Amino acid sequence: MTAPARRRGTDLPDGLHSAFPTPVLVKRYGDEDDLNRQLLELVAAREATEASLGRSNVGGWHSSADLLDAREPAIIALRRRIAECVKPILLGSQHSSQAAERPMRITGWANVARDGAYNAVHNHTPAVFSGVYYVSVGDPAAEGSRDGLIEFVDPRPGPHGGPLPTHAFHAPLIVDPEPGMVLVFPGWLLHYVHPYRGRTPRVSIAFNLWLDRPPTAA
């Protein structure tokens, strides 16, 4: 009996496939009111005593990246939720074998936006995965506006130019944040936040996931 030929490429059965997908995880908990109240108090206290780092946050406040190192119950609860969101997307990626060998490290910082503030186009390279947790989205935006929305940039160069039907493959990915929403995406994925318009501060906590090297055997 002749053995079947070994397949030399990706096994693609008949049907529609998504080539080169970019994973983006969205998680809503729905029980975040008390947690967000505590986080707002913690962020406000830090903003009152800590200068902004600037970075991609234009016109707003950016804390140092040690926010998730704090031992307050609200920070511990947030770290737990971030880890719950990050682990499935990490284990489902090509980093899964490394994730089993290397300790996971998460760093995070707060962003506070007031009227007119925005985040310029940026990514979080060389973090493996990055994300954001929304504590408060501020005042409601005007109907049809993109005020305060986070927009992800298609990483493929081809769909950005040329006539139709090329544009059919370049639908923008724009997310309307909600309090308690977690977004997780590859650290290299470019994104930005449209200018926020409102009096109530818009508060989010961004984070990066790193895989540290495994400890050297004694």
DOFI-525726 format. One record per atom (N, C-alpha, C, CB): residue number from 1; chain; x, y, z. Coordinates in steps of 0.2 Angstrom, whole numbers. Glycine has a CB too. Layout:
REM residues N
 guvo seti    px    py    pz
  NUM    A     X     Y     Z
...
REM end
This chain:
REM residues 218
 guvo seti    px    py    pz
    1    A     4    -6     0
    1    A     0     0     0
    1    A     4     6     0
    1    A    -5     0     6
    2    A     3    11    -5
    2    A     7    17    -5
    2    A     5    22     0
    2    A     6    20   -12
    3    A    10    24     4
    3    A     9    29     9
    3    A     7    36     6
    3    A    16    30    13
    4    A     3    39     9
    4    A     1    46     6
    4    A     7    51     6
    4    A    -5    49    10
    5    A     7    55     1
    5    A    12    59     0
    5    A    12    64     6
    5    A    12    63    -7
    6    A    18    66     8
    6    A    18    71    14
    6    A    17    78    11
    6    A    25    71    17
    7    A    12    81    14
    7    A    10    88    12
    7    A    16    93    13
    7    A     4    91    15
    8    A    18    97     8
    8    A    24   101     9
    8    A    22   109    10
    8    A    28   101     2
    9    A    15   110    11
    9    A    13   117    13
    9    A     7   116    18
    9    A    11   120     6
   10    A     4   122    18
   10    A    -2   122    23
   10    A    -8   118    20
   10    A    -4   129    24
   11    A   -11   114    25
   11    A   -16   110    23
   11    A   -23   114    22
   11    A   -17   104    28
   12    A   -25   116    16
   12    A   -31   120    15
   12    A   -36   116    12
   12    A   -29   126    11
   13    A   -41   114    16
   13    A   -47   111    13
   13    A   -51   116     9
   13    A   -51   108    18
   14    A   -56   113     5
   14    A   -60   118     1
   14    A   -64   122     5
   14    A   -65   114    -4
   15    A   -64   129     3
   15    A   -68   134     7
   15    A   -64   140     8
   15    A   -69   131    14
   16    A   -67   145    11
   16    A   -64   151    12
   16    A   -60   151    18
   16    A   -70   157    13
   17    A   -54   154    17
   17    A   -49   155    23
   17    A   -47   162    24
   17    A   -43   150    21
   18    A   -45   164    30
   18    A   -42   170    31
   18    A   -34   169    32
   18    A   -45   173    38
   19    A   -31   172    27
   19    A   -24   172    27
   19    A   -21   178    31
   19    A   -21   172    19
   20    A   -15   177    34
   20    A   -12   182    38
   20    A   -17   186    43
   20    A    -8   186    34
   21    A   -21   182    47
   21    A   -25   186    52
   21    A   -21   189    57
   21    A   -30   181    55
   22    A   -24   195    60
   22    A   -22   199    65
   22    A   -27   198    71
   22    A   -21   206    63
   23    A   -25   194    76
   23    A   -29   193    82
   23    A   -31   199    86
   23    A   -27   188    86
   24    A   -37   201    87
   24    A   -39   206    92
   24    A   -44   203    97
   24    A   -42   212    88
   25    A   -43   203   103
   25    A   -48   200   108
   25    A   -51   206   111
   25    A   -44   196   113
   26    A   -58   205   112
   26    A   -62   210   116
   26    A   -66   206   121
   26    A   -67   213   111
   27    A   -66   209   127
   27    A   -69   206   133
   27    A   -73   211   137
   27    A   -64   202   137
   28    A   -79   210   138
   28    A   -83   214   143
   28    A   -85   210   149
   28    A   -89   217   139
   29    A   -84   213   155
   29    A   -85   209   161
   29    A   -92   211   164
   29    A   -80   210   166
   30    A   -94   217   163
   30    A  -101   219   165
   30    A  -102   220   173
   30    A  -106   214   163
   31    A   -97   219   177
   31    A   -98   220   184
   31    A   -92   225   187
   31    A   -97   213   187
   32    A   -91   230   183
   32    A   -85   234   184
   32    A   -86   240   188
   32    A   -81   235   178
   33    A   -92   242   190
   33    A   -93   248   193
   33    A   -89   250   199
   33    A  -101   249   194
   34    A   -89   245   204
   34    A   -85   247   210
   34    A   -78   247   208
   34    A   -87   241   215
   35    A   -75   242   204
   35    A   -68   242   202
   35    A   -66   248   199
   35    A   -67   236   197
   36    A   -70   251   194
   36    A   -69   257   190
   36    A   -69   263   195
   36    A   -73   258   185
   37    A   -73   263   200
   37    A   -73   269   205
   37    A   -67   269   209
   37    A   -79   268   210
   38    A   -64   263   211
   38    A   -58   263   214
   38    A   -52   265   210
   38    A   -57   256   217
   39    A   -52   262   204
   39    A   -47   264   199
   39    A   -46   271   198
   39    A   -47   260   193
   40    A   -52   274   197
   40    A   -53   282   196
   40    A   -49   285   201
   40    A   -60   284   195
   41    A   -51   283   207
   41    A   -48   287   213
   41    A   -40   286   213
   41    A   -51   284   220
   42    A   -38   280   212
   42    A   -30   278   212
   42    A   -27   282   206
   42    A   -29   271   211
   43    A   -30   283   200
   43    A   -27   286   195
   43    A   -27   294   196
   43    A   -31   285   188
   44    A   -32   296   199
   44    A   -33   304   201
   44    A   -27   305   206
   44    A   -39   305   203
   45    A   -26   301   211
   45    A   -21   302   216
   45    A   -14   303   213
   45    A   -21   297   221
   46    A   -13   298   208
   46    A    -6   298   205
   46    A    -5   304   200
   46    A    -5   292   201
   47    A   -11   306   196
   47    A   -10   312   192
   47    A    -9   318   196
   47    A   -17   312   188
   48    A   -11   318   202
   48    A   -10   324   206
   48    A    -3   325   208
   48    A   -15   324   212
   49    A     1   320   208
   49    A     8   321   211
   49    A    13   318   206
   49    A     8   316   217
   50    A    11   316   200
   50    A    16   313   195
   50    A    16   317   188
   50    A    15   306   194
   51    A    21   319   186
   51    A    21   322   179
   51    A    20   317   174
   51    A    28   326   178
   52    A    17   320   168
   52    A    16   315   163
   52    A    22   314   159
   52    A    11   319   158
   53    A    22   307   156
   53    A    28   305   152
   53    A    27   307   145
   53    A    29   298   153
   54    A    21   309   143
   54    A    20   311   136
   54    A    19   305   132
   54    A    26   315   134
   55    A    24   303   128
   55    A    23   297   124
   55    A    18   299   119
   55    A    22   291   128
   56    A    14   294   117
   56    A     9   295   112
   56    A     3   299   114
   56    A     6   288   109
   57    A     2   300   120
   57    A    -3   304   123
   57    A    -2   312   122
   57    A    -4   302   131
   58    A    -6   315   118
   58    A    -5   322   116
   58    A   -10   326   119
   58    A    -5   323   108
   59    A    -8   330   124
   59    A   -13   334   127
   59    A   -16   331   133
   59    A   -18   336   123
   60    A   -14   325   135
   60    A   -17   322   141
   60    A   -11   320   146
   60    A   -20   315   139
   61    A   -13   315   150
   61    A    -8   313   156
   61    A    -6   306   155
   61    A   -11   315   163
   62    A     0   304   155
   62    A     2   297   154
   62    A     7   295   161
   62    A     7   296   148
   63    A     5   290   164
   63    A     8   289   171
   63    A    14   285   169
   63    A     4   285   175
   64    A    18   283   174
   64    A    24   279   173
   64    A    21   272   172
   64    A    29   279   179
   65    A    26   267   170
   65    A    23   261   168
   65    A    23   255   173
   65    A    28   258   162
   66    A    23   258   180
   66    A    23   253   185
   66    A    17   253   189
   66    A    29   256   190
   67    A    11   255   185
   67    A     5   256   188
   67    A     2   249   191
   67    A     0   259   183
   68    A     4   244   187
   68    A     1   237   189
   68    A     5   234   194
   68    A     1   233   183
   69    A    11   237   196
   69    A    15   234   202
   69    A    12   236   209
   69    A    22   237   201
   70    A     7   241   209
   70    A     4   243   215
   70    A     0   237   218
   70    A    -1   249   214
   71    A     0   237   225
   71    A    -4   231   229
   71    A   -11   233   231
   71    A     1   230   235
   72    A   -14   238   229
   72    A   -20   240   230
   72    A   -25   235   227
   72    A   -22   247   228
   73    A   -30   233   231
   73    A   -35   228   229
   73    A   -38   229   222
   73    A   -41   227   233
   74    A   -39   235   220
   74    A   -42   236   213
   74    A   -36   235   208
   74    A   -44   244   212
   75    A   -30   236   209
   75    A   -25   235   204
   75    A   -24   227   204
   75    A   -18   238   206
   76    A   -24   224   209
   76    A   -23   216   209
   76    A   -29   213   205
   76    A   -23   213   216
   77    A   -35   216   206
   77    A   -41   213   202
   77    A   -40   214   195
   77    A   -47   216   205
   78    A   -38   220   193
   78    A   -37   222   186
   78    A   -31   217   183
   78    A   -35   229   185
   79    A   -26   216   187
   79    A   -21   212   184
   79    A   -23   205   183
   79    A   -15   212   189
   80    A   -28   203   187
   80    A   -31   196   186
   80    A   -35   196   180
   80    A   -35   194   192
   81    A   -39   201   179
   81    A   -43   201   173
   81    A   -39   202   166
   81    A   -48   207   173
   82    A   -33   206   167
   82    A   -29   206   161
   82    A   -26   199   159
   82    A   -24   211   162
   83    A   -23   196   164
   83    A   -20   189   163
   83    A   -25   184   161
   83    A   -18   187   170
   84    A   -32   185   163
   84    A   -37   180   160
   84    A   -38   181   153
   84    A   -43   181   164
   85    A   -37   188   151
   85    A   -38   189   144
   85    A   -32   188   139
   85    A   -40   197   143
   86    A   -26   189   142
   86    A   -20   188   138
   86    A   -18   181   137
   86    A   -14   191   142
   87    A   -19   176   142
   87    A   -17   169   142
   87    A   -20   166   136
   87    A   -19   166   148
   88    A   -27   166   135
   88    A   -29   162   129
   88    A   -27   164   122
   88    A   -37   163   129
   89    A   -26   171   121
   89    A   -23   174   115
   89    A   -16   172   114
   89    A   -24   181   114
   90    A   -12   172   120
   90    A    -5   170   119
   90    A    -4   162   118
   90    A    -2   171   126
   91    A    -8   158   121
   91    A    -8   151   120
   91    A   -10   149   113
   91    A   -11   147   126
   92    A   -14   153   110
   92    A   -17   151   104
   92    A   -13   154    98
   92    A   -24   154   103
   93    A    -7   157   100
   93    A    -3   160    95
   93    A     4   156    94
   93    A    -1   167    97
   94    A     8   158    90
   94    A    14   154    89
   94    A    19   155    95
   94    A    18   156    82
   95    A    17   159   100
   95    A    21   160   106
   95    A    19   154   111
   95    A    21   167   108
   96    A    15   150   109
   96    A    12   145   114
   96    A    18   141   118
   96    A     7   141   112
   97    A    23   139   113
   97    A    28   134   116
   97    A    32   139   121
   97    A    32   131   111
   98    A    34   145   119
   98    A    38   149   123
   98    A    34   151   130
   98    A    40   156   119
   99    A    28   152   129
   99    A    24   154   135
   99    A    24   148   140
   99    A    16   155   133
  100    A    25   142   138
  100    A    25   137   143
  100    A    32   137   147
  100    A    24   130   140
  101    A    37   140   144
  101    A    44   140   146
  101    A    46   146   150
  101    A    49   138   141
  102    A    43   152   148
  102    A    45   158   150
  102    A    39   161   154
  102    A    46   163   144
  103    A    42   165   160
  103    A    37   168   164
  103    A    34   174   160
  103    A    40   171   171
  104    A    27   175   161
  104    A    24   181   158
  104    A    24   187   163
  104    A    16   179   157
  105    A    26   193   160
  105    A    27   199   163
  105    A    22   204   160
  105    A    34   201   163
  106    A    18   208   164
  106    A    14   213   162
  106    A    16   219   165
  106    A     6   211   163
  107    A    17   225   161
  107    A    18   231   163
  107    A    12   236   161
  107    A    24   234   161
  108    A    10   241   165
  108    A     4   245   163
  108    A     5   252   165
  108    A    -2   242   166
  109    A     1   256   162
  109    A     1   263   164
  109    A    -6   266   163
  109    A     7   267   160
  110    A    -7   272   166
  110    A   -14   275   165
  110    A   -13   281   160
  110    A   -16   278   172
  111    A   -18   282   156
  111    A   -19   288   152
  111    A   -25   291   154
  111    A   -20   285   144
  112    A   -25   298   154
  112    A   -30   302   156
  112    A   -31   307   150
  112    A   -30   306   163
  113    A   -37   308   147
  113    A   -38   312   142
  113    A   -44   317   144
  113    A   -40   309   135
  114    A   -42   324   142
  114    A   -47   329   143
  114    A   -49   332   137
  114    A   -45   334   149
  115    A   -53   337   136
  115    A   -55   340   130
  115    A   -49   341   125
  115    A   -59   346   131
  116    A   -50   338   119
  116    A   -45   339   114
  116    A   -39   335   114
  116    A   -42   346   115
  117    A   -38   331   119
  117    A   -32   326   120
  117    A   -33   320   115
  117    A   -31   324   127
  118    A   -28   317   113
  118    A   -28   311   108
  118    A   -22   307   109
  118    A   -30   313   101
  119    A   -22   301   106
  119    A   -16   297   105
  119    A   -14   297    98
  119    A   -17   290   109
  120    A    -7   299    97
  120    A    -5   299    90
  120    A    -4   291    88
  120    A     2   303    90
  121    A    -3   290    81
  121    A    -2   284    79
  121    A     5   281    82
  121    A    -1   284    71
  122    A     4   275    84
  122    A    10   271    88
  122    A     9   264    88
  122    A    11   275    95
  123    A    14   260    90
  123    A    13   253    92
  123    A    17   252    98
  123    A    15   248    86
  124    A    17   246   101
  124    A    21   244   107
  124    A    26   240   106
  124    A    15   242   112
  125    A    29   239   100
  125    A    35   235    99
  125    A    40   237   104
  125    A    37   236    92
  126    A    44   232   107
  126    A    44   225   105
  126    A    39   220   110
  126    A    51   222   106
  127    A    34   223   113
  127    A    30   219   117
  127    A    27   214   113
  127    A    24   223   121
  128    A    25   208   116
  128    A    22   202   112
  128    A    15   204   111
  128    A    23   195   116
  129    A    11   205   116
  129    A     4   208   115
  129    A     4   214   119
  129    A    -1   202   117
  130    A    -1   218   117
  130    A    -3   224   121
  130    A   -10   225   122
  130    A     0   231   117
  131    A   -13   230   126
  131    A   -20   230   126
  131    A   -22   236   130
  131    A   -23   224   130
  132    A   -28   237   132
  132    A   -30   243   135
  132    A   -37   241   139
  132    A   -32   249   131
  133    A   -37   243   145
  133    A   -44   243   149
  133    A   -47   249   150
  133    A   -42   239   156
  134    A   -53   250   149
  134    A   -56   257   149
  134    A   -60   257   156
  134    A   -62   257   143
  135    A   -57   262   160
  135    A   -60   264   166
  135    A   -66   269   165
  135    A   -55   267   171
  136    A   -65   274   161
  136    A   -71   279   160
  136    A   -70   281   153
  136    A   -70   285   165
  137    A   -75   282   149
  137    A   -75   284   142
  137    A   -77   292   142
  137    A   -79   280   138
  138    A   -78   295   148
  138    A   -80   302   148
  138    A   -87   303   145
  138    A   -75   306   143
  139    A   -88   309   142
  139    A   -94   311   140
  139    A   -96   308   134
  139    A   -95   319   140
  140    A  -103   307   133
  140    A  -105   305   126
  140    A  -103   309   120
  140    A  -113   304   126
  141    A  -101   306   115
  141    A   -99   309   109
  141    A  -105   311   104
  141    A   -94   305   105
  142    A  -104   316   100
  142    A  -109   318    96
  142    A  -110   313    91
  142    A  -106   325    92
  143    A  -117   313    89
  143    A  -119   307    84
  143    A  -115   308    77
  143    A  -126   308    82
  144    A  -112   302    76
  144    A  -108   301    69
  144    A  -101   303    70
  144    A  -112   305    64
  145    A   -99   306    75
  145    A   -92   308    76
  145    A   -87   302    78
  145    A   -91   313    81
  146    A   -81   303    77
  146    A   -76   298    79
  146    A   -72   300    86
  146    A   -71   296    74
  147    A   -75   305    89
  147    A   -72   307    95
  147    A   -71   302   100
  147    A   -76   313    98
  148    A   -64   301   102
  148    A   -63   296   107
  148    A   -62   289   105
  148    A   -67   296   113
  149    A   -63   287    99
  149    A   -63   281    96
  149    A   -56   278    95
  149    A   -67   280    90
  150    A   -55   272    96
  150    A   -48   269    95
  150    A   -48   266    88
  150    A   -46   264   100
  151    A   -43   267    84
  151    A   -43   265    77
  151    A   -37   261    76
  151    A   -44   270    72
  152    A   -37   255    73
  152    A   -32   251    72
  152    A   -30   251    64
  152    A   -33   243    74
  153    A   -24   251    63
  153    A   -21   252    56
  153    A   -20   246    53
  153    A   -15   257    56
  154    A   -23   244    47
  154    A   -22   238    43
  154    A   -14   237    42
  154    A   -25   238    36
  155    A   -11   232    44
  155    A    -4   231    44
  155    A    -1   229    37
  155    A    -1   226    48
  156    A    -6   228    32
  156    A    -4   226    25
  156    A    -4   232    21
  156    A    -9   220    22
  157    A     2   232    17
  157    A     2   238    13
  157    A    -2   238     7
  157    A    10   239    10
  158    A    -4   232     4
  158    A    -8   232    -2
  158    A   -14   235    -2
  158    A    -8   225    -4
  159    A   -19   233     3
  159    A   -25   236     3
  159    A   -26   244     4
  159    A   -29   233     9
  160    A   -21   247     5
  160    A   -21   254     7
  160    A   -21   258     0
  160    A   -15   257    11
  161    A   -20   255    -6
  161    A   -20   259   -12
  161    A   -23   255   -17
  161    A   -13   261   -14
  162    A   -24   258   -23
  162    A   -27   255   -29
  162    A   -34   256   -29
  162    A   -25   248   -29
  163    A   -37   255   -35
  163    A   -44   256   -36
  163    A   -48   250   -33
  163    A   -45   256   -44
  164    A   -54   251   -33
  164    A   -59   245   -31
  164    A   -58   239   -36
  164    A   -66   247   -31
  165    A   -58   233   -34
  165    A   -61   231   -28
  165    A   -56   230   -22
  165    A   -64   224   -29
  166    A   -50   232   -23
  166    A   -45   232   -18
  166    A   -47   235   -12
  166    A   -38   235   -20
  167    A   -51   240   -12
  167    A   -53   243    -6
  167    A   -58   239    -2
  167    A   -57   250    -7
  168    A   -61   233    -5
  168    A   -65   229    -2
  168    A   -62   225     4
  168    A   -69   224    -7
  169    A   -55   225     4
  169    A   -51   221     9
  169    A   -48   226    14
  169    A   -46   217     5
  170    A   -51   232    14
  170    A   -47   237    18
  170    A   -53   241    23
  170    A   -43   242    14
  171    A   -57   237    26
  171    A   -62   240    30
  171    A   -59   242    37
  171    A   -68   234    32
  172    A   -59   248    39
  172    A   -56   250    45
  172    A   -59   246    51
  172    A   -57   258    46
  173    A   -54   245    56
  173    A   -56   243    62
  173    A   -56   248    67
  173    A   -51   237    64
  174    A   -62   251    69
  174    A   -63   256    74
  174    A   -68   254    79
  174    A   -66   262    70
  175    A   -65   255    86
  175    A   -69   252    91
  175    A   -71   258    96
  175    A   -64   247    96
  176    A   -78   258    98
  176    A   -81   262   102
  176    A   -80   260   109
  176    A   -88   264   100
  177    A   -75   263   113
  177    A   -74   260   120
  177    A   -80   260   125
  177    A   -68   263   123
  178    A   -80   255   129
  178    A   -85   255   134
  178    A   -82   254   141
  178    A   -90   249   133
  179    A   -84   257   146
  179    A   -81   256   153
  179    A   -81   248   155
  179    A   -85   259   159
  180    A   -75   246   157
  180    A   -75   239   158
  180    A   -73   234   152
  180    A   -81   236   161
  181    A   -72   237   146
  181    A   -70   234   141
  181    A   -62   233   141
  181    A   -72   237   134
  182    A   -60   226   139
  182    A   -53   225   138
  182    A   -52   223   131
  182    A   -51   219   142
  183    A   -47   226   128
  183    A   -44   225   121
  183    A   -37   222   121
  183    A   -45   231   116
  184    A   -36   217   118
  184    A   -29   214   117
  184    A   -27   213   110
  184    A   -28   207   121
  185    A   -21   215   108
  185    A   -19   215   101
  185    A   -11   214   101
  185    A   -21   221    97
  186    A    -9   212    95
  186    A    -1   211    95
  186    A     2   218    96
  186    A     1   209    88
  187    A     8   218    99
  187    A    11   224   101
  187    A    14   228    95
  187    A    17   222   105
  188    A    14   224    89
  188    A    17   228    83
  188    A    11   232    80
  188    A    20   223    79
  189    A     5   231    81
  189    A    -1   233    78
  189    A    -2   241    79
  189    A    -7   230    79
  190    A    -1   245    73
  190    A    -2   252    74
  190    A    -9   254    76
  190    A     0   255    67
  191    A   -10   259    80
  191    A   -16   261    82
  191    A   -16   268    84
  191    A   -19   256    87
  192    A   -21   271    85
  192    A   -22   278    87
  192    A   -29   280    90
  192    A   -20   283    82
  193    A   -29   285    94
  193    A   -36   287    97
  193    A   -38   294    94
  193    A   -35   287   105
  194    A   -44   294    92
  194    A   -46   301    89
  194    A   -47   306    95
  194    A   -53   300    85
  195    A   -46   312    94
  195    A   -47   317    99
  195    A   -53   316   103
  195    A   -47   324    96
  196    A   -53   317   109
  196    A   -59   317   114
  196    A   -61   323   115
  196    A   -57   313   121
  197    A   -68   324   115
  197    A   -71   330   117
  197    A   -76   329   122
  197    A   -75   333   110
  198    A   -75   333   128
  198    A   -79   332   134
  198    A   -76   335   140
  198    A   -81   325   135
  199    A   -80   336   145
  199    A   -77   339   151
  199    A   -75   333   156
  199    A   -83   343   154
  200    A   -79   328   156
  200    A   -77   322   161
  200    A   -71   319   158
  200    A   -83   317   161
  201    A   -66   318   163
  201    A   -60   314   160
  201    A   -61   307   158
  201    A   -55   314   166
  202    A   -57   306   152
  202    A   -58   299   149
  202    A   -51   295   152
  202    A   -58   299   141
  203    A   -53   290   155
  203    A   -47   286   159
  203    A   -46   279   156
  203    A   -48   286   166
  204    A   -40   277   154
  204    A   -39   270   152
  204    A   -33   268   155
  204    A   -39   270   144
  205    A   -32   261   155
  205    A   -25   258   158
  205    A   -23   254   152
  205    A   -27   255   164
  206    A   -17   256   149
  206    A   -14   252   144
  206    A    -9   247   147
  206    A   -11   256   139
  207    A    -8   242   143
  207    A    -3   237   146
  207    A     1   233   140
  207    A    -7   232   150
  208    A     7   231   142
  208    A    11   227   138
  208    A    12   220   141
  208    A    17   230   136
  209    A    12   215   137
  209    A    14   208   139
  209    A    21   206   136
  209    A     9   203   136
  210    A    25   204   141
  210    A    32   202   139
  210    A    33   195   141
  210    A    37   207   142
  211    A    37   191   137
  211    A    39   185   139
  211    A    47   185   141
  211    A    38   179   134
  212    A    48   184   148
  212    A    55   184   150
  212    A    58   178   148
  212    A    55   186   158
  213    A    65   178   148
  213    A    69   172   147
  213    A    68   167   153
  213    A    76   174   145
  214    A    68   161   151
  214    A    68   156   157
  214    A    74   156   161
  214    A    67   149   154
  215    A    73   155   168
  215    A    79   155   172
  215    A    84   150   170
  215    A    77   154   179
  216    A    91   152   171
  216    A    96   148   169
  216    A    97   142   174
  216    A   103   152   169
  217    A    98   136   171
  217    A    98   130   176
  217    A   104   131   180
  217    A    98   124   172
  218    A   104   129   186
  218    A   110   129   191
  218    A   115   124   189
  218    A   107   129   198
REM end
